[in-house]
Amino acid sequence: MTARASNIAAFLILIAVLLSTGIWVNQLWAEKDSPTLDIIVDRKPDHIEIYIQLPGEAIESVFAGDVSQLGDTNGFVDFEGLRNGTWQHGAALFGKLKAASAENSINLEMTSLMVHPPNRTLPFRDPIEGLVATSVCGVEVPRQHNTLADLTANVGFYADVTSGNDRIELKLPSTGRKPVSVRVREFSNGQQIADLRSSLADSGLLRIPARSPYRATKY
C-alpha cells in the first residue's frame, strides 16, 4: 500500500469511528461558526430551565412562531409594547416546540423573551447570564425601526420534571428550512457539565443525554 493510500485509509477509518460514536461530521465544522441556536440547560432536582439565544427571524423560520405578536402591521418590533411582558405570547411563538424528559412529555413554559440589536447583545454563557438576557430589559429602545431580522432574541423556558438529570428531548417543528447549527451547554448545581454541538435538520429531534448530578469534590 502506498503512503497516499495509507493516509486515505486512515482518514476513512477515522470517519467511521466518529460516525459509530455519534460524533457527526457536521459537529466538527460547527466548532468554527456561531451556532444558530445557542442553548443553556440548567438542571435542577425537580425542574429544568432552558435558555435559548437565536436570530430574531429564527422564531418563525425554525420554531414556526406567529411573530405578529411582536410587532406592528409593517413588521417592525414594538419595543415599548414588549416592556409590558412577553410570557403571554409563549404559545403563539414557541407552542410548536415539543419537549420530553425520560420519554414523558413535559410542559415547556416560556417565561420571558427579550430582543436586542446586534451591537447590544448581552453575554450568554451560563444560567445566570441566560436569566439576565431573557428577563432584564438592559438596553434602551433603538431610535430606528427594527424587524426581527435585525435583532437577536433571548428566550427562557421552565418545566417541572420527575428528575432534572433525565434525558431531555426537544422536537422542532417542520418549516421547510435548511439545517441549523446548535450548541448546548449543560449545568448542574452551578457547574458546567457538558458542551455539545450538532446540526438539526428540519423537524429535527435534539437529544440531550441523561446526566449524573454534579457533586463538588470534598478534600
C-alpha positions in Angstrom: 0.0 0.0 0.0 1.4 3.4 -1.0 1.7 6.2 1.6 -1.1 8.1 -0.1 -3.4 5.1 0.0 -2.5 4.5 3.6 -3.4 8.1 4.5 -6.8 7.8 2.8 -7.5 4.5 4.6 -6.6 6.1 7.9 -8.9 9.0 7.2 -11.8 6.7 6.3 -11.3 4.7 9.5 -11.4 8.0 11.5 -14.7 9.0 9.9 -16.1 5.5 10.6 -15.1 5.9 14.3 -16.7 9.3 14.5 -20.0 8.1 13.0 -20.1 5.0 15.1 -19.7 7.0 18.3 -22.4 9.5 17.4 -19.9 12.4 16.6 -21.1 13.6 13.2 -19.0 15.4 10.7 -21.2 18.5 10.9 -20.4 18.8 14.6 -16.8 19.4 13.6 -17.5 22.3 11.3 -20.0 23.7 13.9 -17.0 24.4 16.1 -15.9 27.1 13.7 -19.1 29.0 13.5 -21.5 30.8 15.8 -24.5 28.4 16.3 -27.9 29.4 15.1 -29.4 28.1 18.4 -27.2 28.7 21.5 -28.9 26.7 24.3 -28.2 26.7 28.0 -29.8 23.9 30.1 -29.8 24.3 33.9 -30.7 21.0 35.6 -32.4 21.2 39.0 -33.6 18.2 41.1 -37.2 18.6 40.1 -37.2 21.0 37.2 -35.2 22.3 34.3 -34.6 25.8 33.0 -33.7 26.3 29.3 -32.4 29.5 27.8 -32.0 29.9 24.0 -30.3 32.7 22.1 -31.1 32.9 18.4 -31.5 35.3 15.5 -34.8 37.0 15.8 -36.0 35.7 12.4 -35.5 32.1 13.6 -38.5 32.4 15.8 -40.5 32.0 12.7 -38.1 30.1 10.4 -37.1 27.5 13.0 -39.9 27.4 15.5 -42.9 28.3 13.3 -43.8 31.1 15.7 -46.5 33.7 15.0 -44.3 36.8 15.1 -47.2 39.1 14.5 -47.4 39.1 18.3 -44.2 41.1 18.5 -44.7 44.0 16.1 -47.0 46.2 14.1 -48.6 45.7 10.7 -45.4 46.8 9.0 -43.3 44.1 10.6 -41.4 46.5 13.0 -40.8 45.2 16.5 -42.8 47.0 19.2 -40.1 47.5 21.8 -42.3 49.6 24.1 -45.1 47.0 24.0 -42.6 44.2 24.9 -41.7 46.1 28.1 -45.1 45.2 29.4 -44.2 41.5 29.4 -43.8 38.7 26.9 -44.7 35.5 28.8 -48.3 35.6 27.4 -47.0 35.2 23.9 -45.3 31.9 24.6 -47.9 29.6 23.0 -48.0 31.7 19.8 -44.2 32.0 19.5 -42.9 28.6 20.7 -46.0 26.4 21.1 -44.9 24.1 18.3 -41.7 23.2 20.2 -42.3 19.9 21.9 -40.3 18.6 24.9 -39.9 15.3 26.7 -38.0 14.1 29.7 -37.2 10.4 30.1 -39.7 9.8 27.2 -42.5 11.5 29.1 -44.0 14.7 27.5 -43.4 17.8 29.6 -45.0 21.2 29.6 -42.2 23.6 28.5 -43.5 27.1 29.7 -42.0 30.2 28.2 -41.0 32.6 31.0 -39.8 35.6 29.1 -38.5 36.8 25.7 -36.2 39.7 25.0 -34.9 41.1 21.7 -31.7 43.2 21.3 -29.9 44.9 18.5 -26.7 43.0 17.5 -24.4 45.7 18.9 -26.1 45.4 22.3 -26.4 41.6 22.6 -25.9 40.6 26.2 -23.5 37.9 27.4 -24.9 34.3 27.1 -22.6 31.7 28.6 -24.2 30.3 31.8 -27.6 30.1 33.5 -27.2 33.5 35.3 -26.4 35.3 32.1 -29.3 33.4 30.4 -31.7 34.6 33.1 -30.5 38.2 32.7 -30.6 38.1 28.9 -34.1 36.8 28.9 -35.7 38.7 31.7 -33.9 42.1 32.2 -34.5 44.9 29.7 -31.0 46.2 29.8 -30.9 48.2 26.6 -32.7 51.4 25.5 -35.3 51.4 22.7 -33.5 51.8 19.4 -34.2 55.1 17.6 -34.6 53.4 14.2 -37.3 50.9 13.3 -36.2 47.2 13.5 -37.6 44.0 12.2 -36.8 40.6 13.8 -34.2 40.0 11.1 -32.2 42.9 12.6 -32.3 41.5 16.2 -31.0 38.8 18.5 -33.7 37.1 20.6 -33.2 35.5 24.0 -35.9 33.3 25.4 -36.3 31.4 28.7 -38.3 28.2 29.5 -39.3 26.3 32.6 -40.5 22.8 33.1 -41.3 20.6 36.1 -39.8 17.1 35.7 -39.5 13.9 37.7 -35.8 14.3 37.7 -33.7 17.1 36.3 -31.0 14.6 35.4 -33.1 12.5 33.0 -32.7 12.6 29.2 -34.2 15.7 27.6 -35.6 15.8 24.1 -36.6 18.9 22.1 -38.6 18.3 18.9 -38.6 21.2 16.4 -41.5 21.7 14.0 -41.3 21.4 10.2 -40.9 24.7 8.5 -39.1 23.7 5.3 -35.9 25.3 6.5 -32.3 24.2 6.0 -30.3 22.5 8.8 -29.3 24.8 11.7 -26.3 24.6 13.9 -26.9 24.1 17.6 -24.7 24.5 20.8 -25.9 23.1 24.1 -24.2 23.9 27.4 -25.5 22.0 30.4 -25.2 23.0 34.0 -25.9 21.1 37.3 -25.5 22.6 40.8 -23.9 25.7 39.3 -21.3 23.8 37.4 -21.0 23.2 33.6 -21.1 19.5 32.9 -21.3 19.3 29.1 -20.8 21.4 26.0 -22.3 19.8 22.9 -22.5 20.9 19.2 -24.6 19.4 16.5 -26.7 20.2 13.4 -30.5 19.8 13.3 -32.4 19.1 10.1 -35.9 20.4 9.5 -38.3 19.0 12.2 -35.2 17.6 13.9 -35.1 16.0 17.3 -32.4 17.3 19.8 -31.5 14.6 22.3 -29.6 15.6 25.4 -28.4 12.6 27.3 -29.2 11.8 30.9 -26.5 13.1 33.3 -25.2 12.3 36.8 -25.7 15.3 39.1 -22.5 17.4 39.7 -21.1 17.0 43.2 -18.2 19.1 44.4 -15.2 17.1 45.4 -14.6 17.1 49.2 -11.0 17.2 50.5 
